[in-house]
Amino acid sequence: MAWENSETTVEEVIGVGDRVFVMARFRGRGRASGAEVEGRHFEVYMLRNGKVLRVDEYADRAEAIEAAGLSE
């Protein structure tokens, strides 16, 4: 395992049709390096019949929102 300890907290979820936008915060400390890492993940889940078909991760929120077919 790469992380000595880690935590992911979901901060926002928006669903529309078969797509779900998720914004989550990740915090962790590297097992070998001891380096602290913190950042946000922006993901779009594509669903079919209640099952996840695909997950795409984006560098920023606006890009993920657009990919999910949502507008701000």
Predicted model as a PDB file, atoms N, CA, C, CB and O in Angstrom, pLDDT in the B-factor column:
MODEL        1                                                                  
ATOM      1  N   MET A   1       0.839  -1.173   0.000  1.00 67.00           N  
ATOM      2  CA  MET A   1       0.000   0.000   0.000  1.00 67.00           C  
ATOM      3  C   MET A   1       0.885   1.236   0.000  1.00 67.00           C  
ATOM      4  CB  MET A   1      -0.955  -0.002   1.209  1.00 67.00           C  
ATOM      5  O   MET A   1       1.844   1.308   0.768  1.00 67.00           O  
ATOM      6  N   ALA A   2       0.578   2.207  -0.849  1.00 84.00           N  
ATOM      7  CA  ALA A   2       1.388   3.408  -1.018  1.00 84.00           C  
ATOM      8  C   ALA A   2       1.168   4.443   0.086  1.00 84.00           C  
ATOM      9  CB  ALA A   2       1.094   4.030  -2.355  1.00 84.00           C  
ATOM     10  O   ALA A   2       2.025   5.295   0.320  1.00 84.00           O  
ATOM     11  N   TRP A   3       0.025   4.371   0.761  1.00 84.00           N  
ATOM     12  CA  TRP A   3      -0.333   5.399   1.742  1.00 84.00           C  
ATOM     13  C   TRP A   3      -0.275   4.855   3.163  1.00 84.00           C  
ATOM     14  CB  TRP A   3      -1.729   5.948   1.452  1.00 84.00           C  
ATOM     15  O   TRP A   3      -0.799   3.780   3.457  1.00 84.00           O  
ATOM     16  N   GLU A   4       0.374   5.619   4.036  1.00 87.00           N  
ATOM     17  CA  GLU A   4       0.391   5.267   5.452  1.00 87.00           C  
ATOM     18  C   GLU A   4      -1.008   5.456   6.035  1.00 87.00           C  
ATOM     19  CB  GLU A   4       1.432   6.124   6.225  1.00 87.00           C  
ATOM     20  O   GLU A   4      -1.506   4.620   6.789  1.00 87.00           O  
ATOM     21  N   ASN A   5      -1.611   6.552   5.672  1.00 87.00           N  
ATOM     22  CA  ASN A   5      -3.024   6.757   5.994  1.00 87.00           C  
ATOM     23  C   ASN A   5      -3.600   7.662   4.921  1.00 87.00           C  
ATOM     24  CB  ASN A   5      -3.217   7.376   7.433  1.00 87.00           C  
ATOM     25  O   ASN A   5      -2.894   8.502   4.363  1.00 87.00           O  
ATOM     26  N   SER A   6      -4.857   7.494   4.637  1.00 92.00           N  
ATOM     27  CA  SER A   6      -5.508   8.316   3.627  1.00 92.00           C  
ATOM     28  C   SER A   6      -6.982   8.459   3.961  1.00 92.00           C  
ATOM     29  CB  SER A   6      -5.325   7.711   2.220  1.00 92.00           C  
ATOM     30  O   SER A   6      -7.565   7.643   4.676  1.00 92.00           O  
ATOM     31  N   GLU A   7      -7.564   9.518   3.424  1.00 94.00           N  
ATOM     32  CA  GLU A   7      -8.977   9.791   3.668  1.00 94.00           C  
ATOM     33  C   GLU A   7      -9.560  10.493   2.441  1.00 94.00           C  
ATOM     34  CB  GLU A   7      -9.170  10.660   4.954  1.00 94.00           C  
ATOM     35  O   GLU A   7      -8.969  11.441   1.924  1.00 94.00           O  
ATOM     36  N   THR A   8     -10.691  10.034   1.990  1.00 94.00           N  
ATOM     37  CA  THR A   8     -11.403  10.686   0.899  1.00 94.00           C  
ATOM     38  C   THR A   8     -12.780  11.083   1.408  1.00 94.00           C  
ATOM     39  CB  THR A   8     -11.508   9.755  -0.355  1.00 94.00           C  
ATOM     40  O   THR A   8     -13.508  10.265   1.971  1.00 94.00           O  
ATOM     41  N   THR A   9     -13.128  12.352   1.200  1.00 96.00           N  
ATOM     42  CA  THR A   9     -14.407  12.884   1.649  1.00 96.00           C  
ATOM     43  C   THR A   9     -15.178  13.418   0.447  1.00 96.00           C  
ATOM     44  CB  THR A   9     -14.205  13.994   2.713  1.00 96.00           C  
ATOM     45  O   THR A   9     -14.682  14.293  -0.262  1.00 96.00           O  
ATOM     46  N   VAL A  10     -16.372  12.908   0.212  1.00 96.00           N  
ATOM     47  CA  VAL A  10     -17.214  13.401  -0.876  1.00 96.00           C  
ATOM     48  C   VAL A  10     -17.802  14.738  -0.447  1.00 96.00           C  
ATOM     49  CB  VAL A  10     -18.344  12.374  -1.239  1.00 96.00           C  
ATOM     50  O   VAL A  10     -18.414  14.845   0.616  1.00 96.00           O  
ATOM     51  N   GLU A  11     -17.610  15.769  -1.290  1.00 96.00           N  
ATOM     52  CA  GLU A  11     -18.077  17.111  -0.976  1.00 96.00           C  
ATOM     53  C   GLU A  11     -19.296  17.532  -1.785  1.00 96.00           C  
ATOM     54  CB  GLU A  11     -16.973  18.089  -1.199  1.00 96.00           C  
ATOM     55  O   GLU A  11     -20.074  18.378  -1.344  1.00 96.00           O  
ATOM     56  N   GLU A  12     -19.468  16.942  -2.976  1.00 95.00           N  
ATOM     57  CA  GLU A  12     -20.589  17.343  -3.836  1.00 95.00           C  
ATOM     58  C   GLU A  12     -20.931  16.201  -4.786  1.00 95.00           C  
ATOM     59  CB  GLU A  12     -20.247  18.638  -4.638  1.00 95.00           C  
ATOM     60  O   GLU A  12     -20.044  15.541  -5.328  1.00 95.00           O  
ATOM     61  N   VAL A  13     -22.228  15.976  -4.979  1.00 96.00           N  
ATOM     62  CA  VAL A  13     -22.716  14.969  -5.917  1.00 96.00           C  
ATOM     63  C   VAL A  13     -23.897  15.577  -6.669  1.00 96.00           C  
ATOM     64  CB  VAL A  13     -23.128  13.636  -5.177  1.00 96.00           C  
ATOM     65  O   VAL A  13     -24.837  16.089  -6.061  1.00 96.00           O  
ATOM     66  N   ILE A  14     -23.836  15.514  -8.005  1.00 94.00           N  
ATOM     67  CA  ILE A  14     -24.940  15.992  -8.833  1.00 94.00           C  
ATOM     68  C   ILE A  14     -25.215  14.922  -9.876  1.00 94.00           C  
ATOM     69  CB  ILE A  14     -24.612  17.381  -9.504  1.00 94.00           C  
ATOM     70  O   ILE A  14     -24.324  14.562 -10.645  1.00 94.00           O  
ATOM     71  N   GLY A  15     -26.434  14.414  -9.909  1.00 91.00           N  
ATOM     72  CA  GLY A  15     -26.796  13.389 -10.876  1.00 91.00           C  
ATOM     73  C   GLY A  15     -27.775  13.922 -11.892  1.00 91.00           C  
ATOM     74  O   GLY A  15     -28.704  14.656 -11.555  1.00 91.00           O  
ATOM     75  N   VAL A  16     -27.559  13.544 -13.148  1.00 85.00           N  
ATOM     76  CA  VAL A  16     -28.502  13.885 -14.208  1.00 85.00           C  
ATOM     77  C   VAL A  16     -28.527  12.713 -15.194  1.00 85.00           C  
ATOM     78  CB  VAL A  16     -28.104  15.238 -14.925  1.00 85.00           C  
ATOM     79  O   VAL A  16     -27.521  12.396 -15.828  1.00 85.00           O  
ATOM     80  N   GLY A  17     -29.696  12.080 -15.309  1.00 89.00           N  
ATOM     81  CA  GLY A  17     -29.817  10.943 -16.217  1.00 89.00           C  
ATOM     82  C   GLY A  17     -28.857   9.835 -15.858  1.00 89.00           C  
ATOM     83  O   GLY A  17     -28.871   9.331 -14.735  1.00 89.00           O  
ATOM     84  N   ASP A  18     -28.014   9.451 -16.820  1.00 92.00           N  
ATOM     85  CA  ASP A  18     -27.079   8.355 -16.620  1.00 92.00           C  
ATOM     86  C   ASP A  18     -25.666   8.837 -16.255  1.00 92.00           C  
ATOM     87  CB  ASP A  18     -27.023   7.507 -17.869  1.00 92.00           C  
ATOM     88  O   ASP A  18     -24.703   8.074 -16.334  1.00 92.00           O  
ATOM     89  N   ARG A  19     -25.554  10.113 -15.853  1.00 94.00           N  
ATOM     90  CA  ARG A  19     -24.245  10.666 -15.470  1.00 94.00           C  
ATOM     91  C   ARG A  19     -24.304  11.267 -14.072  1.00 94.00           C  
ATOM     92  CB  ARG A  19     -23.787  11.736 -16.485  1.00 94.00           C  
ATOM     93  O   ARG A  19     -25.294  11.883 -13.680  1.00 94.00           O  
ATOM     94  N   VAL A  20     -23.215  11.070 -13.330  1.00 95.00           N  
ATOM     95  CA  VAL A  20     -23.135  11.603 -11.971  1.00 95.00           C  
ATOM     96  C   VAL A  20     -21.794  12.318 -11.818  1.00 95.00           C  
ATOM     97  CB  VAL A  20     -23.295  10.464 -10.900  1.00 95.00           C  
ATOM     98  O   VAL A  20     -20.736  11.739 -12.065  1.00 95.00           O  
ATOM     99  N   PHE A  21     -21.855  13.581 -11.408  1.00 96.00           N  
ATOM    100  CA  PHE A  21     -20.658  14.376 -11.113  1.00 96.00           C  
ATOM    101  C   PHE A  21     -20.349  14.224  -9.630  1.00 96.00           C  
ATOM    102  CB  PHE A  21     -20.859  15.892 -11.499  1.00 96.00           C  
ATOM    103  O   PHE A  21     -21.247  14.319  -8.793  1.00 96.00           O  
ATOM    104  N   VAL A  22     -19.067  13.986  -9.299  1.00 97.00           N  
ATOM    105  CA  VAL A  22     -18.653  13.858  -7.903  1.00 97.00           C  
ATOM    106  C   VAL A  22     -17.394  14.703  -7.683  1.00 97.00           C  
ATOM    107  CB  VAL A  22     -18.396  12.359  -7.527  1.00 97.00           C  
ATOM    108  O   VAL A  22     -16.426  14.618  -8.438  1.00 97.00           O  
ATOM    109  N   MET A  23     -17.438  15.519  -6.625  1.00 97.00           N  
ATOM    110  CA  MET A  23     -16.250  16.255  -6.202  1.00 97.00           C  
ATOM    111  C   MET A  23     -15.871  15.717  -4.832  1.00 97.00           C  
ATOM    112  CB  MET A  23     -16.500  17.819  -6.167  1.00 97.00           C  
ATOM    113  O   MET A  23     -16.696  15.687  -3.918  1.00 97.00           O  
ATOM    114  N   ALA A  24     -14.613  15.291  -4.692  1.00 96.00           N  
ATOM    115  CA  ALA A  24     -14.152  14.714  -3.431  1.00 96.00           C  
ATOM    116  C   ALA A  24     -12.780  15.273  -3.072  1.00 96.00           C  
ATOM    117  CB  ALA A  24     -14.099  13.171  -3.520  1.00 96.00           C  
ATOM    118  O   ALA A  24     -11.993  15.624  -3.951  1.00 96.00           O  
ATOM    119  N   ARG A  25     -12.505  15.352  -1.783  1.00 96.00           N  
ATOM    120  CA  ARG A  25     -11.204  15.801  -1.285  1.00 96.00           C  
ATOM    121  C   ARG A  25     -10.429  14.574  -0.794  1.00 96.00           C  
ATOM    122  CB  ARG A  25     -11.368  16.867  -0.134  1.00 96.00           C  
ATOM    123  O   ARG A  25     -10.953  13.740  -0.055  1.00 96.00           O  
ATOM    124  N   PHE A  26      -9.169  14.491  -1.226  1.00 94.00           N  
ATOM    125  CA  PHE A  26      -8.288  13.403  -0.816  1.00 94.00           C  
ATOM    126  C   PHE A  26      -7.187  13.979   0.066  1.00 94.00           C  
ATOM    127  CB  PHE A  26      -7.686  12.662  -2.055  1.00 94.00           C  
ATOM    128  O   PHE A  26      -6.612  15.023  -0.241  1.00 94.00           O  
ATOM    129  N   ARG A  27      -6.905  13.294   1.152  1.00 95.00           N  
ATOM    130  CA  ARG A  27      -5.776  13.636   2.026  1.00 95.00           C  
ATOM    131  C   ARG A  27      -5.038  12.348   2.355  1.00 95.00           C  
ATOM    132  CB  ARG A  27      -6.256  14.366   3.339  1.00 95.00           C  
ATOM    133  O   ARG A  27      -5.657  11.316   2.617  1.00 95.00           O  
ATOM    134  N   GLY A  28      -3.717  12.413   2.340  1.00 93.00           N  
ATOM    135  CA  GLY A  28      -2.954  11.223   2.689  1.00 93.00           C  
ATOM    136  C   GLY A  28      -1.499  11.537   2.982  1.00 93.00           C  
ATOM    137  O   GLY A  28      -1.030  12.653   2.757  1.00 93.00           O  
ATOM    138  N   ARG A  29      -0.796  10.537   3.485  1.00 93.00           N  
ATOM    139  CA  ARG A  29       0.637  10.652   3.757  1.00 93.00           C  
ATOM    140  C   ARG A  29       1.298   9.426   3.140  1.00 93.00           C  
ATOM    141  CB  ARG A  29       0.941  10.761   5.313  1.00 93.00           C  
ATOM    142  O   ARG A  29       0.898   8.291   3.400  1.00 93.00           O  
ATOM    143  N   GLY A  30       2.305   9.671   2.329  1.00 91.00           N  
ATOM    144  CA  GLY A  30       3.027   8.588   1.668  1.00 91.00           C  
ATOM    145  C   GLY A  30       3.723   7.687   2.673  1.00 91.00           C  
ATOM    146  O   GLY A  30       4.382   8.165   3.597  1.00 91.00           O  
ATOM    147  N   ARG A  31       3.576   6.402   2.492  1.00 89.00           N  
ATOM    148  CA  ARG A  31       4.188   5.439   3.416  1.00 89.00           C  
ATOM    149  C   ARG A  31       5.715   5.561   3.412  1.00 89.00           C  
ATOM    150  CB  ARG A  31       3.772   4.003   3.042  1.00 89.00           C  
ATOM    151  O   ARG A  31       6.328   5.607   4.479  1.00 89.00           O  
ATOM    152  N   ALA A  32       6.322   5.612   2.260  1.00 89.00           N  
ATOM    153  CA  ALA A  32       7.788   5.655   2.176  1.00 89.00           C  
ATOM    154  C   ALA A  32       8.349   7.058   2.419  1.00 89.00           C  
ATOM    155  CB  ALA A  32       8.242   5.156   0.813  1.00 89.00           C  
ATOM    156  O   ALA A  32       9.346   7.218   3.122  1.00 89.00           O  
ATOM    157  N   SER A  33       7.707   8.067   1.837  1.00 91.00           N  
ATOM    158  CA  SER A  33       8.257   9.427   1.892  1.00 91.00           C  
ATOM    159  C   SER A  33       7.797  10.228   3.099  1.00 91.00           C  
ATOM    160  CB  SER A  33       7.887  10.168   0.650  1.00 91.00           C  
ATOM    161  O   SER A  33       8.499  11.134   3.549  1.00 91.00           O  
ATOM    162  N   GLY A  34       6.628   9.901   3.623  1.00 90.00           N  
ATOM    163  CA  GLY A  34       6.050  10.695   4.702  1.00 90.00           C  
ATOM    164  C   GLY A  34       5.456  12.004   4.216  1.00 90.00           C  
ATOM    165  O   GLY A  34       4.982  12.806   5.020  1.00 90.00           O  
ATOM    166  N   ALA A  35       5.474  12.230   2.902  1.00 92.00           N  
ATOM    167  CA  ALA A  35       4.960  13.472   2.327  1.00 92.00           C  
ATOM    168  C   ALA A  35       3.439  13.542   2.477  1.00 92.00           C  
ATOM    169  CB  ALA A  35       5.357  13.585   0.840  1.00 92.00           C  
ATOM    170  O   ALA A  35       2.731  12.568   2.219  1.00 92.00           O  
ATOM    171  N   GLU A  36       2.955  14.706   2.897  1.00 94.00           N  
ATOM    172  CA  GLU A  36       1.521  14.960   3.011  1.00 94.00           C  
ATOM    173  C   GLU A  36       0.996  15.393   1.647  1.00 94.00           C  
ATOM    174  CB  GLU A  36       1.221  16.046   4.098  1.00 94.00           C  
ATOM    175  O   GLU A  36       1.614  16.215   0.970  1.00 94.00           O  
ATOM    176  N   VAL A  37      -0.132  14.844   1.249  1.00 93.00           N  
ATOM    177  CA  VAL A  37      -0.759  15.162  -0.027  1.00 93.00           C  
ATOM    178  C   VAL A  37      -2.223  15.517   0.233  1.00 93.00           C  
ATOM    179  CB  VAL A  37      -0.634  13.968  -1.035  1.00 93.00           C  
ATOM    180  O   VAL A  37      -2.907  14.853   1.012  1.00 93.00           O  
ATOM    181  N   GLU A  38      -2.685  16.565  -0.426  1.00 94.00           N  
ATOM    182  CA  GLU A  38      -4.092  16.941  -0.324  1.00 94.00           C  
ATOM    183  C   GLU A  38      -4.530  17.522  -1.658  1.00 94.00           C  
ATOM    184  CB  GLU A  38      -4.328  17.961   0.835  1.00 94.00           C  
ATOM    185  O   GLU A  38      -3.791  18.282  -2.283  1.00 94.00           O  
ATOM    186  N   GLY A  39      -5.719  17.168  -2.088  1.00 94.00           N  
ATOM    187  CA  GLY A  39      -6.238  17.708  -3.338  1.00 94.00           C  
ATOM    188  C   GLY A  39      -7.672  17.301  -3.556  1.00 94.00           C  
ATOM    189  O   GLY A  39      -8.218  16.474  -2.826  1.00 94.00           O  
ATOM    190  N   ARG A  40      -8.276  17.888  -4.562  1.00 95.00           N  
ATOM    191  CA  ARG A  40      -9.650  17.553  -4.926  1.00 95.00           C  
ATOM    192  C   ARG A  40      -9.651  16.720  -6.196  1.00 95.00           C  
ATOM    193  CB  ARG A  40     -10.502  18.832  -5.113  1.00 95.00           C  
ATOM    194  O   ARG A  40      -8.806  16.885  -7.076  1.00 95.00           O  
ATOM    195  N   HIS A  41     -10.614  15.829  -6.265  1.00 93.00           N  
ATOM    196  CA  HIS A  41     -10.844  15.008  -7.455  1.00 93.00           C  
ATOM    197  C   HIS A  41     -12.202  15.411  -8.020  1.00 93.00           C  
ATOM    198  CB  HIS A  41     -10.790  13.458  -7.122  1.00 93.00           C  
ATOM    199  O   HIS A  41     -13.161  15.617  -7.276  1.00 93.00           O  
ATOM    200  N   PHE A  42     -12.271  15.519  -9.336  1.00 97.00           N  
ATOM    201  CA  PHE A  42     -13.521  15.807 -10.026  1.00 97.00           C  
ATOM    202  C   PHE A  42     -13.763  14.648 -10.969  1.00 97.00           C  
ATOM    203  CB  PHE A  42     -13.476  17.187 -10.794  1.00 97.00           C  
ATOM    204  O   PHE A  42     -12.981  14.427 -11.894  1.00 97.00           O  
ATOM    205  N   GLU A  43     -14.834  13.907 -10.749  1.00 97.00           N  
ATOM    206  CA  GLU A  43     -15.104  12.696 -11.525  1.00 97.00           C  
ATOM    207  C   GLU A  43     -16.513  12.716 -12.098  1.00 97.00           C  
ATOM    208  CB  GLU A  43     -14.909  11.452 -10.659  1.00 97.00           C  
ATOM    209  O   GLU A  43     -17.434  13.304 -11.531  1.00 97.00           O  
ATOM    210  N   VAL A  44     -16.649  12.053 -13.240  1.00 97.00           N  
ATOM    211  CA  VAL A  44     -17.965  11.848 -13.852  1.00 97.00           C  
ATOM    212  C   VAL A  44     -18.147  10.342 -14.023  1.00 97.00           C  
ATOM    213  CB  VAL A  44     -18.098  12.612 -15.241  1.00 97.00           C  
ATOM    214  O   VAL A  44     -17.357   9.673 -14.689  1.00 97.00           O  
ATOM    215  N   TYR A  45     -19.205   9.830 -13.406  1.00 96.00           N  
ATOM    216  CA  TYR A  45     -19.556   8.416 -13.491  1.00 96.00           C  
ATOM    217  C   TYR A  45     -20.627   8.245 -14.552  1.00 96.00           C  
ATOM    218  CB  TYR A  45     -20.042   7.869 -12.117  1.00 96.00           C  
ATOM    219  O   TYR A  45     -21.624   8.968 -14.550  1.00 96.00           O  
ATOM    220  N   MET A  46     -20.432   7.294 -15.461  1.00 96.00           N  
ATOM    221  CA  MET A  46     -21.427   6.954 -16.474  1.00 96.00           C  
ATOM    222  C   MET A  46     -22.086   5.651 -16.026  1.00 96.00           C  
ATOM    223  CB  MET A  46     -20.779   6.816 -17.917  1.00 96.00           C  
ATOM    224  O   MET A  46     -21.409   4.657 -15.764  1.00 96.00           O  
ATOM    225  N   LEU A  47     -23.404   5.673 -15.942  1.00 95.00           N  
ATOM    226  CA  LEU A  47     -24.167   4.530 -15.438  1.00 95.00           C  
ATOM    227  C   LEU A  47     -25.043   3.911 -16.514  1.00 95.00           C  
ATOM    228  CB  LEU A  47     -25.026   4.952 -14.263  1.00 95.00           C  
ATOM    229  O   LEU A  47     -25.443   4.575 -17.470  1.00 95.00           O  
ATOM    230  N   ARG A  48     -25.331   2.633 -16.343  1.00 95.00           N  
ATOM    231  CA  ARG A  48     -26.324   1.953 -17.174  1.00 95.00           C  
ATOM    232  C   ARG A  48     -26.964   0.878 -16.312  1.00 95.00           C  
ATOM    233  CB  ARG A  48     -25.678   1.338 -18.481  1.00 95.00           C  
ATOM    234  O   ARG A  48     -26.276   0.026 -15.750  1.00 95.00           O  
ATOM    235  N   ASN A  49     -28.282   0.925 -16.212  1.00 93.00           N  
ATOM    236  CA  ASN A  49     -29.041  -0.029 -15.403  1.00 93.00           C  
ATOM    237  C   ASN A  49     -28.523  -0.102 -13.964  1.00 93.00           C  
ATOM    238  CB  ASN A  49     -28.986  -1.411 -16.042  1.00 93.00           C  
ATOM    239  O   ASN A  49     -28.453  -1.179 -13.372  1.00 93.00           O  
ATOM    240  N   GLY A  50     -28.161   1.064 -13.412  1.00 88.00           N  
ATOM    241  CA  GLY A  50     -27.705   1.123 -12.030  1.00 88.00           C  
ATOM    242  C   GLY A  50     -26.286   0.657 -11.781  1.00 88.00           C  
ATOM    243  O   GLY A  50     -25.861   0.544 -10.631  1.00 88.00           O  
ATOM    244  N   LYS A  51     -25.535   0.382 -12.867  1.00 95.00           N  
ATOM    245  CA  LYS A  51     -24.148  -0.073 -12.721  1.00 95.00           C  
ATOM    246  C   LYS A  51     -23.195   0.946 -13.349  1.00 95.00           C  
ATOM    247  CB  LYS A  51     -23.955  -1.473 -13.374  1.00 95.00           C  
ATOM    248  O   LYS A  51     -23.521   1.591 -14.346  1.00 95.00           O  
ATOM    249  N   VAL A  52     -22.022   1.076 -12.751  1.00 96.00           N  
ATOM    250  CA  VAL A  52     -21.015   2.002 -13.262  1.00 96.00           C  
ATOM    251  C   VAL A  52     -20.339   1.388 -14.485  1.00 96.00           C  
ATOM    252  CB  VAL A  52     -19.965   2.343 -12.168  1.00 96.00           C  
ATOM    253  O   VAL A  52     -19.757   0.306 -14.410  1.00 96.00           O  
ATOM    254  N   LEU A  53     -20.428   2.098 -15.615  1.00 97.00           N  
ATOM    255  CA  LEU A  53     -19.773   1.647 -16.843  1.00 97.00           C  
ATOM    256  C   LEU A  53     -18.391   2.260 -16.998  1.00 97.00           C  
ATOM    257  CB  LEU A  53     -20.628   1.988 -18.054  1.00 97.00           C  
ATOM    258  O   LEU A  53     -17.473   1.637 -17.531  1.00 97.00           O  
ATOM    259  N   ARG A  54     -18.259   3.498 -16.521  1.00 97.00           N  
ATOM    260  CA  ARG A  54     -17.031   4.235 -16.780  1.00 97.00           C  
ATOM    261  C   ARG A  54     -16.897   5.364 -15.769  1.00 97.00           C  
ATOM    262  CB  ARG A  54     -17.012   4.788 -18.224  1.00 97.00           C  
ATOM    263  O   ARG A  54     -17.895   5.933 -15.328  1.00 97.00           O  
ATOM    264  N   VAL A  55     -15.666   5.685 -15.405  1.00 97.00           N  
ATOM    265  CA  VAL A  55     -15.378   6.821 -14.535  1.00 97.00           C  
ATOM    266  C   VAL A  55     -14.276   7.633 -15.203  1.00 97.00           C  
ATOM    267  CB  VAL A  55     -14.956   6.356 -13.088  1.00 97.00           C  
ATOM    268  O   VAL A  55     -13.210   7.106 -15.520  1.00 97.00           O  
ATOM    269  N   ASP A  56     -14.543   8.921 -15.414  1.00 97.00           N  
ATOM    270  CA  ASP A  56     -13.537   9.825 -15.972  1.00 97.00           C  
ATOM    271  C   ASP A  56     -13.170  10.850 -14.912  1.00 97.00           C  
ATOM    272  CB  ASP A  56     -14.055  10.525 -17.268  1.00 97.00           C  
ATOM    273  O   ASP A  56     -14.042  11.378 -14.222  1.00 97.00           O  
ATOM    274  N   GLU A  57     -11.879  11.129 -14.783  1.00 96.00           N  
ATOM    275  CA  GLU A  57     -11.401  12.109 -13.808  1.00 96.00           C  
ATOM    276  C   GLU A  57     -10.905  13.350 -14.543  1.00 96.00           C  
ATOM    277  CB  GLU A  57     -10.274  11.509 -12.918  1.00 96.00           C  
ATOM    278  O   GLU A  57     -10.275  13.254 -15.596  1.00 96.00           O  
ATOM    279  N   TYR A  58     -11.201  14.515 -13.970  1.00 96.00           N  
ATOM    280  CA  TYR A  58     -10.865  15.786 -14.597  1.00 96.00           C  
ATOM    281  C   TYR A  58     -10.027  16.645 -13.669  1.00 96.00           C  
ATOM    282  CB  TYR A  58     -12.127  16.532 -15.001  1.00 96.00           C  
ATOM    283  O   TYR A  58     -10.082  16.508 -12.447  1.00 96.00           O  
ATOM    284  N   ALA A  59      -9.240  17.545 -14.281  1.00 90.00           N  
ATOM    285  CA  ALA A  59      -8.349  18.416 -13.522  1.00 90.00           C  
ATOM    286  C   ALA A  59      -9.092  19.549 -12.823  1.00 90.00           C  
ATOM    287  CB  ALA A  59      -7.295  18.989 -14.433  1.00 90.00           C  
ATOM    288  O   ALA A  59      -8.656  20.026 -11.775  1.00 90.00           O  
ATOM    289  N   ASP A  60     -10.206  19.980 -13.398  1.00 93.00           N  
ATOM    290  CA  ASP A  60     -10.940  21.054 -12.734  1.00 93.00           C  
ATOM    291  C   ASP A  60     -12.444  20.813 -12.775  1.00 93.00           C  
ATOM    292  CB  ASP A  60     -10.610  22.393 -13.379  1.00 93.00           C  
ATOM    293  O   ASP A  60     -12.950  20.032 -13.582  1.00 93.00           O  
ATOM    294  N   ARG A  61     -13.129  21.495 -11.896  1.00 94.00           N  
ATOM    295  CA  ARG A  61     -14.565  21.300 -11.695  1.00 94.00           C  
ATOM    296  C   ARG A  61     -15.368  21.660 -12.940  1.00 94.00           C  
ATOM    297  CB  ARG A  61     -15.045  22.131 -10.514  1.00 94.00           C  
ATOM    298  O   ARG A  61     -16.263  20.913 -13.335  1.00 94.00           O  
ATOM    299  N   ALA A  62     -15.057  22.801 -13.564  1.00 94.00           N  
ATOM    300  CA  ALA A  62     -15.824  23.256 -14.728  1.00 94.00           C  
ATOM    301  C   ALA A  62     -15.768  22.244 -15.866  1.00 94.00           C  
ATOM    302  CB  ALA A  62     -15.302  24.608 -15.213  1.00 94.00           C  
ATOM    303  O   ALA A  62     -16.776  22.003 -16.531  1.00 94.00           O  
ATOM    304  N   GLU A  63     -14.613  21.657 -16.091  1.00 94.00           N  
ATOM    305  CA  GLU A  63     -14.462  20.649 -17.149  1.00 94.00           C  
ATOM    306  C   GLU A  63     -15.309  19.415 -16.847  1.00 94.00           C  
ATOM    307  CB  GLU A  63     -12.980  20.248 -17.308  1.00 94.00           C  
ATOM    308  O   GLU A  63     -15.946  18.862 -17.743  1.00 94.00           O  
ATOM    309  N   ALA A  64     -15.315  18.987 -15.596  1.00 95.00           N  
ATOM    310  CA  ALA A  64     -16.103  17.815 -15.202  1.00 95.00           C  
ATOM    311  C   ALA A  64     -17.597  18.108 -15.294  1.00 95.00           C  
ATOM    312  CB  ALA A  64     -15.739  17.375 -13.775  1.00 95.00           C  
ATOM    313  O   ALA A  64     -18.370  17.269 -15.757  1.00 95.00           O  
ATOM    314  N   ILE A  65     -18.000  19.291 -14.856  1.00 94.00           N  
ATOM    315  CA  ILE A  65     -19.418  19.684 -14.936  1.00 94.00           C  
ATOM    316  C   ILE A  65     -19.891  19.653 -16.386  1.00 94.00           C  
ATOM    317  CB  ILE A  65     -19.635  21.101 -14.331  1.00 94.00           C  
ATOM    318  O   ILE A  65     -20.978  19.155 -16.677  1.00 94.00           O  
ATOM    319  N   GLU A  66     -19.077  20.184 -17.292  1.00 92.00           N  
ATOM    320  CA  GLU A  66     -19.424  20.188 -18.716  1.00 92.00           C  
ATOM    321  C   GLU A  66     -19.518  18.764 -19.257  1.00 92.00           C  
ATOM    322  CB  GLU A  66     -18.388  20.993 -19.521  1.00 92.00           C  
ATOM    323  O   GLU A  66     -20.445  18.439 -19.998  1.00 92.00           O  
ATOM    324  N   ALA A  67     -18.558  17.913 -18.886  1.00 91.00           N  
ATOM    325  CA  ALA A  67     -18.554  16.521 -19.350  1.00 91.00           C  
ATOM    326  C   ALA A  67     -19.767  15.746 -18.846  1.00 91.00           C  
ATOM    327  CB  ALA A  67     -17.278  15.824 -18.900  1.00 91.00           C  
ATOM    328  O   ALA A  67     -20.222  14.802 -19.492  1.00 91.00           O  
ATOM    329  N   ALA A  68     -20.284  16.148 -17.696  1.00 91.00           N  
ATOM    330  CA  ALA A  68     -21.468  15.488 -17.142  1.00 91.00           C  
ATOM    331  C   ALA A  68     -22.764  15.996 -17.765  1.00 91.00           C  
ATOM    332  CB  ALA A  68     -21.516  15.685 -15.641  1.00 91.00           C  
ATOM    333  O   ALA A  68     -23.848  15.484 -17.485  1.00 91.00           O  
ATOM    334  N   GLY A  69     -22.630  17.020 -18.619  1.00 89.00           N  
ATOM    335  CA  GLY A  69     -23.828  17.579 -19.264  1.00 89.00           C  
ATOM    336  C   GLY A  69     -24.580  18.536 -18.375  1.00 89.00           C  
ATOM    337  O   GLY A  69     -25.777  18.755 -18.561  1.00 89.00           O  
ATOM    338  N   LEU A  70     -23.890  19.104 -17.415  1.00 87.00           N  
ATOM    339  CA  LEU A  70     -24.491  20.066 -16.493  1.00 87.00           C  
ATOM    340  C   LEU A  70     -23.986  21.460 -16.849  1.00 87.00           C  
ATOM    341  CB  LEU A  70     -24.158  19.712 -15.006  1.00 87.00           C  
ATOM    342  O   LEU A  70     -22.970  21.609 -17.527  1.00 87.00           O  
ATOM    343  N   SER A  71     -24.698  22.466 -16.389  1.00 75.00           N  
ATOM    344  CA  SER A  71     -24.211  23.835 -16.586  1.00 75.00           C  
ATOM    345  C   SER A  71     -24.238  24.552 -15.249  1.00 75.00           C  
ATOM    346  CB  SER A  71     -25.069  24.602 -17.647  1.00 75.00           C  
ATOM    347  O   SER A  71     -25.078  24.274 -14.393  1.00 75.00           O  
ATOM    348  N   GLU A  72     -23.303  25.482 -15.084  1.00 64.00           N  
ATOM    349  CA  GLU A  72     -23.236  26.201 -13.811  1.00 64.00           C  
ATOM    350  C   GLU A  72     -24.008  27.491 -13.876  1.00 64.00           C  
ATOM    351  CB  GLU A  72     -21.797  26.483 -13.428  1.00 64.00           C  
ATOM    352  O   GLU A  72     -24.062  28.228 -12.892  1.00 64.00           O  
TER     353      GLU A  72                                                      
ENDMDL                                                                          
END                                                                             
